[in-house]
Amino acid sequence: MKIQTIIKTLVLASLLCWAACQNNKDNAMVTVNQKGEITAFGQPVPDFETLKTVLMDSLANMATIPEKMDISFEGEVGMGTRQEVETIAAEAIEAAKLVKLAPTVEQQVFRKQQGKDCNKAEDDETRMDCAVIDLLYPAVTKGEKALVENVSAWVNSYLFAILENAEADTKSTSLDEAAKAFFKNHDDFKTEAEGSVMAGAFEARTGSEVVFNNGKYLTLAINGNTYMGGAHDSPTEALNTFDVKTGKLLTWDDLVTDKAEVQALAEKKVREVKADVFKEGFNFDEIFPFVLPANYGLTEEGLFLFYIPYEIMPYAMGETEVLIPFEELGPLSKINL
């Protein structure tokens, strides 16, 4: 009798264990069988790289990020595969948590124009009185107070500078004031260059982009173009990275351990992407020395550098963009994404 009771107890325990295992298998976010085949959230995954993508996409849609990923290993799964899957799952959870913390950035618009000829086409030779302001710029609408304020100050500094007369004694405290300065400059130019089509082409335009936003770092770019008379327009750029938690604008000293070594890497990259101008005889000298750019920031791949015309090369050679991957930076990088 006792033996029958023990047998019944063991059978019942086995059935309960089997049911629990089946339940865990059904509820598992990731399943790996002994053949190494992986399923994530019911979707077959061909490789580890795809697993990362699937997990990130799935976690991004969850209202609450789990502290740990439910993983079911069926049968004899190799230790290497187990460790790789568990590592990818843990990293995906941490990355998803950061994304949830990422600030919200929205594009703002500021548009004004002045002049009796603004309704005429830009290539119309009778258009001699028009000044246009068309600004698109970023603003942090949800995030740490310091970040909101510092991004706003950074944006205003750039926008005010492109609208104001560089020689003006007073500095603007709002976009409306800066716009008045721009239109006054246009009025002054019309008086000095009466009857010139250049007075009909005054403009200040910008666009903006969120380059990188992983919840830890925020990289923003504003690209602009202004024309206030003269031989050609003036392209401008603002590109920087902010610490999301503190709001600090990160400088070269915050990003790298040795600026001289990074500058050498940057010059090598510039010579590669601008190989044609060096073949034509250009080289860095006292007039155009090579320097680290004023505009730079973090991306997912590494450090992005942007040189505006005249920064390291003549206007005719245009802007220059280079990326220094984290793999090449190695210990020179202070950043851990």
MIZA-88027 format. One record per residue (C-alpha): x, y, z. Coordinates in Angstrom, 3 decimals. Layout:
% residues N
SITE X Y Z
...
***
This chain:
% residues 337
SITE 0.000 0.000 0.000
SITE 2.811 2.346 0.901
SITE 4.627 1.511 -2.333
SITE 1.512 2.324 -4.402
SITE 1.123 5.629 -2.570
SITE 4.779 6.520 -3.256
SITE 4.408 5.590 -6.945
SITE 1.258 7.718 -7.266
SITE 3.035 10.639 -5.579
SITE 6.011 10.352 -7.948
SITE 3.774 10.161 -11.015
SITE 1.777 13.180 -9.873
SITE 4.984 15.150 -9.226
SITE 6.285 14.210 -12.679
SITE 3.051 15.347 -14.301
SITE 3.132 18.640 -12.403
SITE 6.766 19.166 -13.394
SITE 5.979 18.382 -17.043
SITE 3.019 20.809 -16.987
SITE 5.154 23.509 -15.427
SITE 7.866 22.978 -18.027
SITE 5.302 23.118 -20.813
SITE 3.859 26.316 -19.327
SITE 7.324 27.890 -19.089
SITE 8.045 26.841 -22.652
SITE 4.789 28.363 -23.895
SITE 5.392 31.624 -21.981
SITE 9.093 31.904 -22.782
SITE 10.151 35.017 -24.668
SITE 13.037 33.120 -26.205
SITE 13.252 29.408 -26.957
SITE 16.413 27.547 -28.008
SITE 16.342 23.861 -28.932
SITE 19.198 21.352 -28.969
SITE 19.751 22.002 -32.690
SITE 20.523 25.613 -31.889
SITE 17.322 26.890 -33.509
SITE 16.064 30.064 -31.856
SITE 12.563 31.493 -31.570
SITE 11.952 34.944 -30.071
SITE 8.411 36.069 -29.232
SITE 7.093 33.344 -31.544
SITE 9.292 34.407 -34.445
SITE 12.039 32.159 -35.884
SITE 15.434 33.857 -35.617
SITE 18.212 32.807 -38.028
SITE 21.199 34.233 -36.108
SITE 22.340 36.115 -33.020
SITE 22.409 39.499 -34.782
SITE 18.766 39.122 -35.795
SITE 17.947 38.009 -32.246
SITE 19.246 41.353 -30.951
SITE 17.021 43.237 -33.383
SITE 13.910 41.184 -32.643
SITE 14.340 41.514 -28.888
SITE 14.895 45.280 -29.073
SITE 11.857 45.786 -31.317
SITE 9.659 43.621 -29.097
SITE 10.803 45.198 -25.836
SITE 10.299 48.682 -27.259
SITE 6.577 47.939 -27.598
SITE 6.200 46.782 -23.989
SITE 4.668 49.144 -21.449
SITE 6.980 47.743 -18.780
SITE 10.438 46.337 -19.423
SITE 11.024 43.025 -17.559
SITE 13.985 42.722 -15.228
SITE 14.890 39.387 -16.774
SITE 14.124 37.632 -20.047
SITE 12.260 34.295 -19.870
SITE 14.411 31.855 -21.863
SITE 13.600 28.186 -22.449
SITE 16.452 25.827 -23.394
SITE 15.056 22.587 -24.781
SITE 17.262 19.519 -24.511
SITE 21.048 19.642 -24.576
SITE 21.923 23.149 -25.697
SITE 25.631 23.972 -25.891
SITE 27.078 26.159 -23.141
SITE 28.412 28.655 -25.680
SITE 24.988 29.116 -27.240
SITE 23.362 29.432 -23.820
SITE 25.785 32.138 -22.723
SITE 25.460 34.069 -25.991
SITE 21.655 34.067 -25.869
SITE 21.589 35.048 -22.191
SITE 24.073 37.876 -22.811
SITE 22.098 39.200 -25.783
SITE 18.870 39.074 -23.762
SITE 20.422 40.936 -20.806
SITE 21.915 43.609 -23.084
SITE 18.600 44.025 -24.904
SITE 16.801 44.658 -21.615
SITE 19.348 47.284 -20.529
SITE 19.210 48.983 -23.925
SITE 15.401 48.967 -23.878
SITE 15.391 50.586 -20.436
SITE 17.622 53.366 -21.748
SITE 15.341 53.912 -24.730
SITE 12.408 54.353 -22.360
SITE 14.403 57.074 -20.619
SITE 15.263 58.822 -23.884
SITE 14.127 62.449 -23.988
SITE 11.455 63.558 -26.425
SITE 12.701 65.938 -29.104
SITE 10.274 67.815 -31.337
SITE 10.947 70.059 -34.297
SITE 9.932 73.693 -33.915
SITE 9.164 76.171 -36.708
SITE 9.815 79.911 -36.966
SITE 8.904 81.654 -40.241
SITE 8.787 85.327 -41.182
SITE 9.378 87.408 -44.263
SITE 9.664 91.065 -45.167
SITE 9.564 92.918 -48.486
SITE 7.166 93.866 -51.259
SITE 8.688 91.368 -53.734
SITE 8.443 88.209 -51.658
SITE 5.559 86.963 -53.803
SITE 7.848 86.888 -56.853
SITE 9.894 83.871 -57.915
SITE 13.429 83.707 -56.527
SITE 14.953 83.818 -60.020
SITE 12.848 86.853 -61.044
SITE 15.219 89.747 -61.865
SITE 12.629 92.242 -60.606
SITE 12.641 90.692 -57.136
SITE 14.668 93.359 -55.326
SITE 12.983 93.560 -51.945
SITE 12.561 90.346 -49.957
SITE 14.062 88.815 -46.834
SITE 12.954 85.338 -45.711
SITE 13.440 83.568 -42.375
SITE 12.558 79.865 -42.408
SITE 13.887 78.067 -39.335
SITE 13.370 74.452 -38.289
SITE 15.093 73.629 -35.014
SITE 14.933 71.030 -32.201
SITE 13.507 71.418 -28.714
SITE 13.472 68.876 -25.874
SITE 9.829 68.689 -24.812
SITE 10.265 65.863 -22.299
SITE 13.439 65.270 -20.325
SITE 15.566 66.498 -17.439
SITE 15.176 70.218 -16.707
SITE 18.894 70.853 -17.213
SITE 18.783 69.137 -20.596
SITE 15.742 71.137 -21.719
SITE 17.397 74.420 -20.705
SITE 20.858 73.656 -22.107
SITE 19.542 72.475 -25.475
SITE 17.375 75.598 -25.688
SITE 20.385 77.826 -24.929
SITE 22.499 75.974 -27.513
SITE 19.789 76.333 -30.177
SITE 19.256 80.026 -29.432
SITE 22.969 80.777 -29.525
SITE 23.172 79.296 -33.020
SITE 19.972 80.825 -34.397
SITE 20.623 84.294 -32.978
SITE 24.128 84.254 -34.460
SITE 22.955 83.521 -38.001
SITE 20.211 86.168 -37.844
SITE 22.075 89.023 -36.198
SITE 24.530 91.348 -37.816
SITE 27.918 90.150 -36.560
SITE 28.904 93.741 -35.826
SITE 25.754 94.633 -33.875
SITE 26.333 96.136 -30.427
SITE 23.258 94.545 -28.850
SITE 22.503 90.850 -28.660
SITE 19.037 89.326 -28.970
SITE 17.211 87.550 -26.180
SITE 14.481 86.028 -28.360
SITE 13.935 84.858 -31.920
SITE 11.624 87.809 -32.539
SITE 14.405 90.229 -31.573
SITE 16.918 88.357 -33.747
SITE 14.449 88.476 -36.653
SITE 14.175 92.262 -36.258
SITE 17.965 92.496 -36.427
SITE 17.960 90.402 -39.607
SITE 15.299 92.564 -41.269
SITE 17.108 95.761 -40.203
SITE 20.261 94.436 -41.839
SITE 18.181 93.839 -44.965
SITE 16.846 97.404 -44.882
SITE 20.362 98.785 -44.506
SITE 21.579 96.681 -47.411
SITE 18.711 97.866 -49.639
SITE 19.742 101.469 -48.970
SITE 23.387 100.764 -49.773
SITE 22.745 98.574 -52.828
SITE 19.612 100.155 -54.278
SITE 18.305 98.306 -57.321
SITE 20.369 95.160 -56.676
SITE 18.774 91.727 -57.044
SITE 20.883 90.666 -54.065
SITE 18.440 92.566 -51.830
SITE 15.708 90.272 -53.087
SITE 17.528 87.113 -52.085
SITE 18.140 87.688 -48.368
SITE 17.432 84.481 -46.467
SITE 18.139 82.500 -43.338
SITE 17.085 78.855 -43.427
SITE 17.763 75.903 -41.142
SITE 16.846 72.250 -40.820
SITE 17.392 69.943 -37.859
SITE 18.004 66.288 -37.094
SITE 18.192 63.997 -34.079
SITE 21.427 62.180 -34.885
SITE 21.508 59.909 -31.821
SITE 19.257 59.408 -28.804
SITE 19.807 56.263 -26.735
SITE 18.541 57.485 -23.366
SITE 22.076 58.197 -22.192
SITE 23.360 60.582 -24.846
SITE 21.561 62.955 -27.197
SITE 23.238 64.226 -30.363
SITE 21.509 67.035 -32.243
SITE 22.331 68.764 -35.509
SITE 21.108 72.018 -37.033
SITE 22.230 72.798 -40.564
SITE 21.726 76.284 -41.892
SITE 22.228 78.503 -44.876
SITE 22.190 82.303 -44.930
SITE 22.563 84.937 -47.610
SITE 22.965 88.606 -46.755
SITE 24.457 89.920 -49.961
SITE 27.855 89.183 -51.439
SITE 29.394 86.630 -53.765
SITE 27.788 83.535 -52.251
SITE 25.700 82.172 -49.415
SITE 27.083 80.990 -46.065
SITE 26.425 77.411 -44.950
SITE 26.517 76.876 -41.189
SITE 26.186 73.952 -38.790
SITE 25.664 73.172 -35.122
SITE 26.354 69.579 -34.056
SITE 26.901 68.483 -30.467
SITE 26.154 65.762 -27.922
SITE 24.473 66.243 -24.554
SITE 24.494 64.028 -21.481
SITE 20.798 63.198 -21.061
SITE 20.916 62.996 -17.257
SITE 22.975 66.112 -16.476
SITE 22.230 68.163 -19.603
SITE 25.937 68.851 -20.065
SITE 27.160 69.637 -23.574
SITE 30.043 67.202 -24.075
SITE 33.375 68.666 -25.168
SITE 36.365 66.916 -26.705
SITE 37.767 66.493 -23.186
SITE 34.597 64.645 -22.169
SITE 34.721 62.342 -25.192
SITE 38.359 61.374 -25.712
SITE 41.519 60.775 -23.680
SITE 44.011 62.341 -26.092
SITE 42.923 65.098 -28.490
SITE 46.251 65.104 -30.347
SITE 45.929 61.421 -31.248
SITE 42.276 61.873 -32.245
SITE 43.267 64.827 -34.404
SITE 45.790 62.615 -36.192
SITE 43.063 60.020 -36.793
SITE 40.694 62.717 -38.029
SITE 43.273 64.097 -40.468
SITE 43.837 60.622 -41.887
SITE 40.071 60.256 -42.438
SITE 39.777 63.701 -44.052
SITE 42.620 62.920 -46.432
SITE 40.776 59.733 -47.425
SITE 37.376 61.318 -48.090
SITE 38.897 64.374 -49.776
SITE 41.588 62.508 -51.703
SITE 40.696 64.329 -54.931
SITE 41.509 67.819 -53.590
SITE 44.889 66.663 -52.293
SITE 45.671 65.117 -55.686
SITE 44.903 68.513 -57.217
SITE 47.560 70.136 -55.034
SITE 45.775 71.287 -51.891
SITE 47.492 70.772 -48.555
SITE 47.070 72.065 -45.030
SITE 49.156 75.147 -44.238
SITE 49.189 78.318 -42.127
SITE 46.126 79.661 -43.919
SITE 44.198 76.404 -43.634
SITE 45.734 74.414 -40.768
SITE 44.160 71.112 -39.826
SITE 42.222 71.227 -36.555
SITE 39.510 69.278 -34.810
SITE 36.097 70.648 -35.873
SITE 33.771 72.847 -33.864
SITE 30.923 70.488 -34.785
SITE 31.153 66.881 -33.609
SITE 29.069 64.314 -31.781
SITE 28.377 60.727 -30.855
SITE 26.561 58.297 -33.104
SITE 25.853 54.609 -32.598
SITE 28.960 53.782 -34.633
SITE 31.466 56.288 -33.269
SITE 32.438 59.973 -33.416
SITE 31.006 62.020 -36.259
SITE 32.963 65.111 -37.350
SITE 31.589 67.898 -39.547
SITE 33.720 70.667 -41.080
SITE 31.969 73.681 -42.600
SITE 33.524 75.468 -45.615
SITE 36.523 77.647 -44.661
SITE 37.127 75.654 -41.464
SITE 39.975 73.599 -42.906
SITE 39.605 74.164 -46.661
SITE 38.567 76.919 -49.099
SITE 34.856 77.516 -49.682
SITE 34.958 75.899 -53.140
SITE 36.001 72.557 -51.618
SITE 32.758 72.377 -49.665
SITE 31.926 70.755 -46.356
SITE 33.675 67.648 -45.028
SITE 32.154 64.776 -43.049
SITE 34.071 61.938 -41.422
SITE 33.264 59.161 -38.966
SITE 35.811 57.666 -36.599
SITE 34.383 54.280 -35.496
SITE 34.676 53.248 -31.849
SITE 36.730 50.256 -33.011
SITE 39.392 52.633 -34.340
SITE 39.216 54.953 -31.353
SITE 39.782 52.078 -28.943
SITE 41.108 53.355 -25.584
SITE 41.003 56.936 -26.908
SITE 37.229 56.926 -26.326
SITE 35.906 57.824 -22.879
SITE 32.376 56.845 -23.861
SITE 30.533 53.650 -23.050
SITE 27.234 53.589 -24.920
***
